[in-house]
Amino acid sequence: MKRIGLISDTHGYFHPKLTKYFGECDEIWHAGDIGSLEVTDQLAEIAPVKAVYGNIDNHVIRAEFPKNLRFTCEGKDIWITHIGGKPYSYNQFTRPTMQTNPPDIFICGHSHILLVQYDKRVNCLCLNPGAAGKKGFHKVQTVLRFTLDQGNIRDMEAIELGKMPI
């Protein structure tokens, strides 16, 4: 059993509530637009981090993290990328894989819009944790937290960290 904290679009900002909400997580997954390695370093003090780079991330972050990350966790095939689209509207880069070899769980960021949606056409749970940073058009900073247990997903929580600072 693994408790997962899912975050995206921090844009260099580490929200102080992350320590509280991810404190009991076994792993933290970051879906890109990290903004600064200081963010992943701070997350790694809480739990081991798996991450991908996003479109705003510089060469230093791109050297540290891949564009796509596909792995198995608790019997589930996971694919994390930053820009991926959403169910029924995947982008040109993710669409071919989603049609021929979809994961069990597809994770992306970029939109700054929190999304938990099952795509029954490809039997895949699609997750976007929204945005936890202070840059962007989102009005509330959000993350997701859930448990993977021997092929089962449970205890999914959408967590609001707070309203965007003015």
Long-range contacts (C-beta under 8 A, 24 or more apart in sequence): 1-74, 1-147, 1-148, 1-149, 1-150, 2-26, 2-27, 2-73, 2-74, 2-147, 2-148, 2-149, 3-27, 3-145, 3-146, 3-147, 4-28, 4-29, 4-73, 4-145, 4-146, 4-147, 4-148, 5-29, 5-46, 5-47, 5-143, 5-144, 5-145, 6-31, 6-107, 6-127, 6-129, 6-143, 6-144, 6-145, 6-146, 7-31, 7-43, 7-129, 7-132, 7-143, 7-144, 8-32, 8-33, 8-54, 8-82, 8-108, 8-109, 8-110, 8-128, 8-129, 8-130, 8-131, 8-132, 9-33, 9-54, 9-109, 9-110, 9-112, 9-130, 9-131, 9-132, 9-133, 9-136, 10-34, 10-35, 10-39, 10-131, 10-132, 10-133, 11-35, 11-56, 11-131, 11-133, 11-134, 11-135, 11-136, 12-36, 12-38, 12-39, 12-133, 13-39, 13-132, 13-133, 13-134, 13-135, 14-38, 14-39, 14-42, 14-43, 15-132, 15-141, 15-161, 15-162, 17-161, 17-162, 18-42, 18-43, 18-46, 18-132, 18-143, 18-161, 19-46, 21-143, 21-145, 21-159, 21-161, 22-46, 22-47, 22-143, 22-145, 25-145, 27-73, 29-78, 29-80, 29-107, 31-80, 31-81, 31-82, 31-107, 31-108, 31-109, 31-110, 31-128, 31-129, 32-57, 32-81, 32-82, 32-83, 32-108, 32-109, 32-110, 33-57, 33-82, 33-109, 33-110, 33-131, 33-133, 34-61, 34-65, 35-61, 35-133, 36-61, 37-61, 37-64, 40-64, 40-65, 50-80, 51-80, 52-80, 52-81, 52-82, 53-82, 54-82, 54-83, 54-109, 54-110, 55-82, 55-83, 55-110, 70-103, 73-148, 74-148, 74-149, 74-150, 74-151, 75-148, 75-150, 75-151, 76-103, 76-104, 76-105, 76-148, 76-151, 76-153, 77-103, 77-104, 77-105, 78-103, 78-104, 78-105, 78-107, 79-103, 79-105, 79-106, 79-107, 80-107, 80-108, 81-107, 81-108, 82-108, 82-109, 82-110, 83-108, 83-109, 83-110, 84-108, 84-110, 86-111, 86-115, 86-117, 86-126, 86-128, 87-117, 87-118, 87-119, 87-121, 87-124, 87-126, 88-119, 88-121, 98-122, 98-124, 105-153, 112-136, 112-137, 112-138, 113-138, 114-142, 114-144, 114-158, 116-144, 116-156, 116-158, 125-153, 132-161, 134-164, 134-165, 138-164, 139-163, 139-164, 140-164
